[in-house]
Amino acid sequence: MTSRICSRFWLVIIAAAVGLGRGQAAEKLSYDDFRYKLASRGVVVKHRGFKLTTIDGKIHSSRRLALETDHVRVFFRKNRFVDIPANQIAQVEISEGGRFFHYILWGLELPFRIPEIICGGSMGRGSAKCVVAFSAILAPVTLMAVVPASVYTLYVAPVFLACDGIAYLIPPKSYEIVSTSNQPQKY
């Protein structure tokens, strides 16, 4: 009886958390303020769910954005992208879901990237001859590195997956991009 009451209580709490903030209005910002707020430390923002809506109603979804001074570059798979002028953006929605999953993948692929890192490349930019030569020389070292990386991933994967599960419950943050021509100049 008490377990049934507890399970119903937690079901109500989870349902309230999921629905919390769904009806909140979008925060209104100029593009410059939005860019500073989102990418104050860099230009490229990744590992979040972005949904950009343009003035004409087109929706662009991505996991990575480059925020430039006059446009936003929306990246798709296989390094394809589209540039959207800043004055054409009407709304940006940012969700936190899937924010930590890449750590699991990095933990698994790191031992196989050792030759590429030694050759001065990163993520596919190393010289092919150098990578093949070091792969042949370092094959035993790479195989020995697979076991610790797999153990690391085995232990941290449940934590990162739980964090991602919680992040999916957080409602997306919505920003309405307003024209800067109607706002007073900042000096």
N, C-alpha and C positions, 0 to 999 in steps of 0.2 A: 504494500500500500504506500509506504513512504517513498520507495524507489520510483513508483509511478508518478507521485507528486513532484519529486525531484526532477525526473526526466521531462515532465511537462513544464516545469519552471525553466529549465535550461532551454527547452524548445522555444518558449516565449522570449527569453533573453536573446537567443540567436536570431529569431525572426525580427525582433526590434532592432538589433544591430545591423542586419541586412537592409532593413527599410529606412534606417536613420540617415537623414541627409538627402534622400532621393528627391525630395521636393524643395530643396534649397535653391535659391536663385544663384545665377552665375555672378561671379565677382567681375566687376567692370574695371578694366585696365587699358592703358594705352599700350601699343606694341613694345615700346622701349621699356616701360615698367614691367611688362610681362617677361620680356627677355632678361632683364636684370634679376627678376624674382626667380625665374626658373634656372637660369644658367649663369649665376653670378661668378662661378669659378671656372667656367669654360664655355665653349661654343656648342659642343655636341652633347646632347642629353640622350641617354639610352637606358634600357632595361625597365621601361614602363610602357603602359599602353597609351598611345596618343591617338586622338581622333580630332582632326582639324576639319572645320566646316568653313567653306569659302562663302563669300557674299552671294554668289549665284547658286548656292545649295549643294555643291559637290562636297563629298566627304572623303577624306584621305586618312587611312588608318596605318599606323606604323609602330615599331618598337624603338625607333631611333630618329632623332631630329637634330639638324644643325641650325642653330639660330644665328643668322647673320644680321647686320644692321638694317638691311633693306628687304630681306626675304627669308623664308624658312625653306630649308631643304628637307624633304620628307624621303627617307630611305626605305626601300623595299628589299626583298631578297635578291641575292646575287649582285649587290651593289648598284641596283637600278635606283633612280631617284627622280623626284620632280621638284622643281623650284616654284614656290608660291610667293608672289610679292606680298609684303607686309600689309599693304593697304587693301588687299583682297581677302584677308582672314577675318571671319566674323566671330568664330568661337573655337576654343580649344578645350578638349576634355581629356583629363589625365587620370588614368587608373593605375593603382599600385600592384595589381595582380601580375604574377610572373616575374617579380622583381629579383628574386633570389635564385631562380632555377639555373641560371648560367654558371653559378659557382660549382654545381654538381658536374656540369659538362667540362668545365676547366680542370677540375680535379682529375677527371678521367683522361683527358687528352694531353695533359702536361708532359708525361714521360715520352710521348711520341713527338713532342715539339722540341725536345732537347737538341737534336742535330740542327734544326732550323734556327734555334736561338744562338747556337755556337757560330753558325754561318752568318750571323748578323741580320738575319731576316726575322720578320715577325708576322705571323698569320698569312703565310703564302708569299712573302716577298723575298725569301732567301734564294741564293743561286742554286739551281737544280743540281749541278755537278757537285757542289760542296755538300749539299744535303744528302745526296746519294752516297758520297764517300764517307761522310761522318756516320751515316746510318749503318753502313757495313762495318765500320770500325767500332762503333759504340753499341752494336746490337746486344751484347751481353749486359752492358750497363743499363740500356733502355729496358730490357726485360726485368732486371733487378729493381728498377724504379717503378715498374708497373704495380708490383705488390704493395709497397707503401702507399702509393697514390690510390689504389683500390681500397685499401683499409681506411684511409682518410675519408674517401668518398662514402664508404659504407657507414661510417660513424656520423658524418655531418649531413648526409642526405635526409634523414628523418627530420632534423632540425630545420633545414632549409625548406623542405616540403611543408612542414607545419607553418612556418612563417609565410610561405606563399598562400597556404590555405586561409590564414587570417587576413592576409593582404587582399584576397579576393572579396572578403566581406566588407572591406572599407569602400564606401561609395566613391565614385570618381569625382575629382575636383573639376569644376567647370569655370572657365574664364571667358568672358565676352570681351573681345578686342574692340575698343572704341577708337574713332578717328582722333588723331592728335590735333587736327585743325581747330576743333571746338574748345580745346583746353587752353588755359593761359600758359604762356611761355615760362619755362623755369630758367632762372638766372643763377 
